[in-house]
Amino acid sequence: MTNSQTIEIEGKTLTLTNLDKVLYPATGFTKGQVIDYYARIAPVLVPHLSGHPLTLKRYPGGVNQEFFFEKNATKHRPDWVKTAPIWSEGNQRNVNYILANDLATLIWVANLAALELHPSLSLAKNISAPQTMVFDLDPGPPANIVQCCQVAFWLREIFEHFGLQSFPKTSGSKGLQIYVPLNTPTSYDVTKPFAHALARLLEGDHKELVVSDMKKQLRVGKVFVDWSQNDEHKTTISVYSLRAREHPTVSTPVKWEEVEQAFKKKDATLLVFEAEQVIKRVEKIGDLFEPILSLKQKLPKLAGVEKAQAEAITAGLDIAAQAEAAPSRRKTVAKPAASKKKARKV
């Protein structure tokens, strides 16, 4: 690949620049390779981005240099790049977010050295209604993703009590993320307190490992269950997005069996995937996150969940009691790694 190149994608013309520039110095991974990765992963990535306001995390000098977040679409963009105006209370104006609805837009974004893609959990057409609920499990050293696996099993068990499916993916950085697809009418006024309640519940039951407060001094050797991502003003790293780490790692959907294997072997490296590995995984097993797009689920209506977040612990106790009373689809396992249940595809 030459240092610059003009290409046509689906009738749209764009010029790619600085293709030989190394963006990951430790591995020599170039901007051209970043663009190539996004072009090859596009068939499974674009459906997860389409319609969602997108925040870019750009690294023009590479992962070891300064970066910046870009919410408002640059004025110097092709006229075929779609945007969505979203009102910003902080700026007291509309912010024109990019909508990466097609391959050409994704490649244009990659050419901006936007290594990381952070979409909203909502569609632009209904920004106050999340399509999913997410838990970001962030380990505080010396804890790592292995400890996140244990917390993920506890979360999965709660969801299964309510007949809800959940889907894991790596953050591509240090932790693990659990997604609960909804795709039914709801709001952040429901999902955020609900997520907070679960985080507080886990913290109460497993003080030795779980913390629900983001203060860093509380997180040493524990797993922070970040419930706060369930907010219309926040974004979460996209599935299949590159991360700006030393190596070109990717936020990768994984099977629960893979999470169990990593936990059983206490091997964090089993849940680390780089760009080329992810391409091969998708070619072999398809998009493990496809149910996120279509699976319709409703959160149970629990007393206290829609009240102020300060009452989340009370809601958490309600959840615990109701989960115990609800019919479970399987027995609670003493060791989470023993569970071999496969997620049902829709």
MIDREN-606764 format. One line per 3 residues: number of its first residue (from 1); their letters; for each residue x, z, y of C-alpha. Coordinates in steps of 0.1 Angstrom, whole numbers, plus 5000, padded with zeros to 4 digits. Layout:
NUM) a) X Z Y | ...
END
This chain:
1) mtn) 5000 5000 5000 | 5014 4990 5034 | 5016 5013 5064
4) sqt) 4984 4999 5079 | 4957 4977 5066 | 4924 4962 5077
7) iei) 4897 4963 5050 | 4861 4954 5046 | 4837 4978 5028
10) egk) 4801 4969 5022 | 4802 4945 5052 | 4819 4970 5075
13) tlt) 4854 4965 5088 | 4879 4992 5095 | 4916 4995 5100
16) ltn) 4935 5021 5080 | 4967 5035 5097 | 4998 5054 5089
19) ldk) 4992 5050 5052 | 5028 5060 5043 | 5027 5093 5062
22) vly) 5032 5122 5039 | 5005 5148 5043 | 5015 5171 5014
25) pat) 5053 5175 5018 | 5058 5195 4986 | 5045 5167 4965
28) gft) 5050 5136 4987 | 5012 5129 4986 | 5006 5104 5014
31) kgq) 4977 5096 5037 | 4972 5064 5017 | 4968 5085 4985
34) vid) 4943 5107 5003 | 4923 5077 5012 | 4926 5063 4977
37) yya) 4914 5096 4962 | 4883 5096 4984 | 4876 5060 4977
40) ria) 4877 5066 4939 | 4857 5099 4940 | 4831 5085 4964
43) pvl) 4804 5076 4937 | 4800 5113 4929 | 4810 5127 4963
46) vph) 4788 5107 4987 | 4755 5119 4972 | 4765 5155 4979
49) lsg) 4774 5146 5015 | 4746 5122 5024 | 4723 5135 5050
52) hpl) 4742 5168 5055 | 4759 5175 5089 | 4796 5174 5083
55) tlk) 4824 5194 5098 | 4859 5179 5094 | 4890 5199 5090
58) ryp) 4917 5175 5102 | 4955 5177 5095 | 4971 5148 5115
61) ggv) 5006 5162 5109 | 5000 5172 5073 | 4992 5205 5056
64) nqe) 5022 5223 5070 | 5013 5214 5106 | 4985 5224 5130
67) fff) 4950 5215 5121 | 4917 5216 5139 | 4880 5216 5131
70) ekn) 4859 5188 5144 | 4821 5191 5145 | 4812 5167 5173
73) atk) 4819 5131 5162 | 4847 5115 5181 | 4835 5089 5207
76) hrp) 4860 5064 5193 | 4841 5056 5161 | 4825 5024 5147
79) dwv) 4789 5019 5156 | 4779 5020 5120 | 4790 5056 5116
82) kta) 4757 5076 5115 | 4754 5109 5134 | 4728 5136 5138
85) piw) 4722 5157 5169 | 4720 5194 5161 | 4714 5219 5188
88) seg) 4742 5244 5193 | 4733 5278 5209 | 4769 5285 5216
91) nqr) 4774 5253 5235 | 4739 5250 5248 | 4738 5213 5239
94) nvn) 4734 5190 5209 | 4765 5185 5187 | 4766 5150 5171
97) yil) 4776 5157 5135 | 4788 5129 5113 | 4767 5119 5083
100) and) 4789 5106 5055 | 4761 5086 5039 | 4782 5058 5025
103) lat) 4816 5048 5012 | 4827 5032 5045 | 4821 5063 5065
106) liw) 4839 5085 5039 | 4869 5062 5041 | 4868 5062 5079
109) van) 4867 5100 5078 | 4897 5101 5054 | 4916 5078 5077
112) laa) 4913 5106 5104 | 4934 5128 5081 | 4902 5149 5076
115) lel) 4916 5164 5043 | 4888 5190 5040 | 4851 5182 5042
118) hps) 4827 5210 5051 | 4790 5201 5049 | 4760 5222 5059
121) lsl) 4739 5236 5030 | 4710 5219 5049 | 4700 5184 5055
124) akn) 4702 5173 5092 | 4665 5165 5092 | 4656 5201 5085
127) isa) 4686 5222 5095 | 4669 5256 5090 | 4661 5249 5053
130) pqt) 4690 5252 5029 | 4690 5231 4998 | 4711 5256 4979
133) mvf) 4723 5292 4980 | 4760 5298 4976 | 4783 5327 4968
136) dld) 4820 5324 4977 | 4840 5347 4955 | 4873 5353 4974
139) pgp) 4900 5374 4956 | 4922 5398 4976 | 4957 5398 4961
142) pan) 4968 5409 4936 | 4934 5398 4923 | 4930 5361 4916
145) ivq) 4904 5337 4902 | 4904 5355 4869 | 4888 5385 4885
148) ccq) 4864 5361 4903 | 4853 5348 4868 | 4841 5384 4859
151) vaf) 4821 5386 4891 | 4807 5352 4885 | 4794 5363 4851
154) wlr) 4776 5392 4867 | 4760 5369 4892 | 4749 5345 4865
157) eif) 4734 5373 4845 | 4712 5383 4874 | 4700 5347 4880
160) ehf) 4692 5342 4843 | 4669 5372 4844 | 4649 5353 4870
163) glq) 4651 5320 4850 | 4674 5305 4876 | 4704 5282 4868
166) sfp) 4736 5286 4886 | 4767 5263 4887 | 4803 5272 4893
169) kts) 4830 5253 4911 | 4865 5262 4922 | 4871 5266 4959
172) gsk) 4902 5244 4954 | 4921 5273 4971 | 4921 5308 4956
175) glq) 4886 5315 4945 | 4854 5305 4928 | 4820 5295 4942
178) iyv) 4786 5298 4926 | 4758 5275 4937 | 4721 5281 4930
181) pln) 4702 5248 4937 | 4668 5253 4953 | 4655 5220 4967
184) tpt) 4622 5237 4975 | 4608 5249 5008 | 4628 5280 5020
187) syd) 4648 5292 5050 | 4680 5311 5057 | 4658 5340 5067
190) vtk) 4651 5342 5029 | 4684 5331 5013 | 4708 5350 5035
193) pfa) 4693 5385 5030 | 4688 5377 4993 | 4724 5368 4989
196) hal) 4735 5399 5009 | 4713 5420 4986 | 4730 5407 4955
199) arl) 4764 5412 4970 | 4756 5448 4979 | 4741 5454 4944
202) leg) 4773 5441 4927 | 4794 5462 4950 | 4773 5493 4942
205) dhk) 4776 5487 4904 | 4812 5476 4904 | 4830 5494 4932
208) elv) 4863 5490 4913 | 4862 5452 4917 | 4836 5440 4942
211) vsd) 4834 5443 4979 | 4807 5428 5001 | 4823 5436 5035
214) mkk) 4847 5409 5048 | 4872 5434 5063 | 4905 5424 5048
217) qlr) 4917 5460 5044 | 4889 5466 5020 | 4896 5435 4998
220) vgk) 4930 5444 4984 | 4928 5439 4946 | 4891 5432 4948
223) vfv) 4868 5402 4949 | 4849 5397 4982 | 4814 5383 4975
226) dws) 4809 5362 5006 | 4772 5360 5011 | 4774 5351 5047
229) qnd) 4779 5313 5041 | 4741 5312 5037 | 4736 5305 5074
232) ehk) 4726 5274 5093 | 4756 5278 5116 | 4781 5278 5088
235) tti) 4795 5253 5064 | 4811 5255 5029 | 4838 5233 5014
238) svy) 4823 5203 4997 | 4824 5197 4960 | 4852 5172 4953
241) slr) 4868 5178 4987 | 4906 5181 4989 | 4921 5213 5001
244) are) 4950 5217 5025 | 4972 5236 5001 | 5008 5230 4990
247) hpt) 4995 5206 4964 | 4964 5183 4968 | 4940 5206 4949
250) vst) 4903 5198 4949 | 4872 5219 4950 | 4861 5211 4914
253) pvk) 4829 5217 4895 | 4835 5233 4862 | 4816 5242 4831
256) wee) 4807 5278 4824 | 4827 5275 4792 | 4858 5267 4813
259) veq) 4852 5298 4834 | 4849 5318 4802 | 4881 5304 4788
262) afk) 4901 5312 4819 | 4887 5347 4818 | 4894 5352 4782
265) kkd) 4930 5339 4785 | 4936 5356 4819 | 4950 5323 4830
268) atl) 4943 5313 4866 | 4960 5279 4862 | 4931 5267 4839
271) lvf) 4909 5265 4870 | 4933 5246 4892 | 4928 5208 4895
274) eae) 4946 5183 4916 | 4932 5149 4928 | 4943 5127 4899
277) qvi) 4930 5153 4874 | 4896 5154 4891 | 4893 5116 4889
280) krv) 4900 5117 4852 | 4875 5145 4847 | 4847 5126 4864
283) eki) 4855 5095 4844 | 4852 5115 4812 | 4824 5140 4819
286) gdl) 4806 5127 4850 | 4794 5149 4879 | 4788 5184 4867
289) fep) 4772 5192 4900 | 4746 5165 4898 | 4718 5191 4892
292) ils) 4726 5206 4926 | 4710 5174 4941 | 4677 5175 4922
295) lkq) 4670 5208 4903 | 4641 5225 4919 | 4641 5263 4918
298) klp) 4625 5291 4938 | 4639 5325 4946 | 4616 5353 4935
301) kla) 4597 5371 4962 | 4611 5406 4963 | 4601 5434 4985
304) gve) 4626 5440 5012 | 4645 5407 5009 | 4630 5392 5040
307) kaq) 4636 5422 5061 | 4667 5429 5082 | 4701 5426 5065
310) aea) 4706 5463 5072 | 4681 5470 5044 | 4698 5447 5020
313) ita) 4709 5475 4997 | 4673 5486 4993 | 4664 5450 4984
316) gld) 4693 5450 4960 | 4679 5480 4942 | 4645 5462 4940
319) iaa) 4663 5432 4925 | 4680 5453 4899 | 4647 5469 4889
322) qae) 4628 5437 4888 | 4656 5419 4869 | 4654 5445 4842
325) aap) 4617 5442 4840 | 4617 5404 4840 | 4619 5386 4806
328) srr) 4655 5375 4800 | 4662 5343 4782 | 4691 5359 4764
331) ktv) 4705 5393 4757 | 4730 5408 4782 | 4764 5403 4767
334) akp) 4789 5432 4767 | 4817 5408 4774 | 4808 5379 4797
337) aas) 4833 5356 4781 | 4813 5357 4749 | 4784 5337 4764
340) kkk) 4784 5301 4753 | 4751 5290 4769 | 4752 5255 4784
343) ark) 4735 5247 4817 | 4705 5225 4812 | 4707 5192 4830
346) v) 4678 5178 4849
END
